[in-house]
């Protein structure tokens, strides 16, 4: 019995991720110190990212004239279709990057008017998060998660453990009102959350809890909100205190890039 040939692994860019993350964190700190709100910073960075994707799309489109020479019409047609598919996908990613940033900015509470000295101060990190806060946020996340997925077979203890860390990326000033912020985020992004869990969550078309357990946990709702609001801060607290670094990396790809057509 013959076996199909093994698929060739596609080249993966793995050089600039850490450099980009450090640069984004530095830009966030500088703009925050200058008085820019987190939502404005996130929107600006998203616009730069979308512009980079748009530039890549322009180079891909030029490939339509570079089909292999001396090949059949069928090969040329396949080449053009591949270029069109990739170009269309890149356009979708660029548009979605900006759209998601604008949506996140729209649900962020409008900051009060403050003095120049107050604007220059950065948010106060929360060294620890109390059990009551973790439970309140988890209850809100569970309501959203169950309403979207209908799934109740999650591990509540695991979600509590995750949130005790993830909530450290919520500033001390925002902790008290965070449940309202999470609920507003979930309402504004219900369609995106439905796509995420419908694809990767319980019973989803590409569900694989062993590959990324976050998709089956209510805590993932909070992770989504933090990824749209303070991704570098979230990444920092996660990598400092939780073992499964790849889990957050995989989940981030699902949330940012995996919600388009399969």
N, C-alpha and C positions, 0 to 999 in steps of 0.2 A: 504494500500500500504506500503510495507516494505521499509525501507531506509537502504542503505549500512552502515555498522559500521563506526564510525568516526575513521579516521586514527590516530594512536598513534604518538604523537610528539617524534621525535628523540632527544636524549640528545645533548645539544649544549655546547661546551667548551666556557665559558665566564669569565674565571679567569685571563688569562695571556695576553689578548690583550693590556691593558694599560701598563703593565710591559714591554712587548715586544716593544711597540711603544717608550717608554721612553729610553729603552736600545738602540734601533736603532738610535734614535736621538743623544744620547750621543756618540755612536761609530762614527756616521757621523761627529760630531763636532771634535772629537779627530783625526780622520784620515784626516779631512780637515785641521786642524791646523798643521798636520805633513807633509802636502804637497800633499796628494792624491787628485785627481780630483773628482768631483761629479760622473762622469761616472764610475770611478774605484771603488769608495765606493759603488755605487749601485750594481755593478757587484759582488763585494765581499760579500755583504749582501745577494744577491740573491743566491749565491753558498751555503752559510750557510743554508738559508731557504730550498733550494732544498735537501741538505743533511739531514735535519730534516724530510722532507717528505719521503725521501728514507728509513730512519730508520723506520718510521711508516709503510711503505709498507712491510718491512721485517717481522714485527710482524704480519701484516695481512696475509701474505702468510703462516705463521705457523698455521693459523686457519684451513687450509685445512685438517689437521689431527684431528680436534676437533669437527667434526660433532656430533650432539646429538646421544647418544647410543640408540640401540633398536628402530631405526626408519626405515622406508621403504627405498628401493633403490631410490624412487622418491625424498624423503626428502634429502637424501645424495647428489643426483645429483643437486638439487636446492641449497644446501649449497655450493657445490664446485663452481657452476656457480657464486654465489654471491661473493665468495672470489675472483675468477678470475676477476670479473667486478670491484670490489673495488681496487684490486691490480693494474689492468691496468689503472684505473683512476688516482691513486696516481702517477704512473710512468709518465703519461701524464702531470700532474701538475708540477712534479719536472723538467721534460724536458722543459716545457713551461716557467717556472720561470727563468731558466738560459738563454733560448733563447731570451726571451723578454728583459732581462737585457743587453745581448750582442747587441741586435738590438738598444736599446736606447743609448748604449755607442757609437755605430758606427756612429750615426747621431749627436752626441754632438760635437760642434766645438772644434778642438784641441787647447788647451790653449797655449798662447805664453810662451817663456822661461822667467822665472822670477827669481829674487834673492831669497836666503833663507829667508830673512826677509819678502819679499812679499808673499812667499808660506805659511808663518805662519799665514797670515791674513785671516780671514773668509770673505765670500762675504758680500757686504754692503746691508742690507735690504732696500727696497723701502718703505718709510713711506706712500707714496701715489702715485697713477698712474694718469697721466694727461688724460683728455678726448681724446686728439688726439691719444695717444698711445692705449687707449681702443678701439677707432674706427678703427684704423689700424689693430689691432690684430683681432677684430671681423670681419672685412671684409675678412681677410685671412681665418679665421675659417669658415665663411659662404661659401666661395668658396669650401672649402674641404667638408663641411657637405652636401651642395646641390649636389655636384658632386657624392657623395657616396650614398645619400638617395633619391635625386630627390624631397625632401620635402622643401617647402618654407612657410609653415604655422606656423612657430615658432614665439615666442614673442621676438622681437629684444630688447625691453627695459629690459626684464628680463635677456637676455644674457649680455647686457651692465652692469647691476647691478652685475651679477656674476663675470664678468671679472675684474671689478674695485677692487674686493677683491682677486680673484685668481692670478692676475698679480703681487700682492705683494709678491708672492713666487718666482718671477723672480728677481735676484739681480740687483742692480742699474747698475752694469757693463754690464749686458747682455740685458738690456731693449732695447737698440738701435737696436741690431741685432736679436731681438727675433722673428720677423715675419719670417725671413729666417730660423731660427731654427725650428719654427713650421711647415713651409712648407716642410723642409727636413724630419722632423719626420713623417708628414702625408704621404709623398711619400714612405718612408721606411715601414710604417705600414698600407698601404692602405688595405691590405687583412684583417688584424685584425679589422680595423675600419668597413669594410664591414660586417664582422661577427657580430660585436657588434650591429650595427644598423639594420642589417638584422634579428637579434634575438630580440632585446629589443627596437629598434627605431621605427619611424613612419611606421606602417604597418607590423612590425615585428611579428614573430611567437609567441613571449612572451611579446609583447608590453603592457605596463601598465603605462601611463604617470602619473597617480595619485600616483602610488607606487614610481616612480623615474622620476621626470620631466626632469632631466638632459639629458636623452636619446633622448629627442625631441628638444634639444637646441644646436645651433652651438658652444656655449661656452664649450660644452662637449669635443670638439676636444682638446682644451687647457687643460682641466682637465686631459684628457688621457696622454698628453705629460708631464704634471707636476707629475702625479702619477708614471710615469716611470723614472722621473729624480730626483725629490725632494719630495717624498711622505709625509715625516714627516713635512716638511716646509708647504706644501699645507694644510695638516690636521690642522696645527696650525693656519694659517690665516683664514681658513674656519670656524673653531669652535669659533674663536674670534669674527667674524663679521657677519656670516650668521646663521640664526636660524635652518635651517633644517640639523642638524648633521647626521640624519639617511639617508638623501639623498646621501651624499657623501659616507657613509658606504655602502649603497646598490649599488651605481654606481661602487665603487671600486671592489666589489665582481663580478659584471658583467664583468668588464674589465680584472680582474686578473684571475678569475676562471670560468667564465660563457661562454667562447667561444668554448668549446669543444662540442662534440655531445650531443644532447638533451637527 
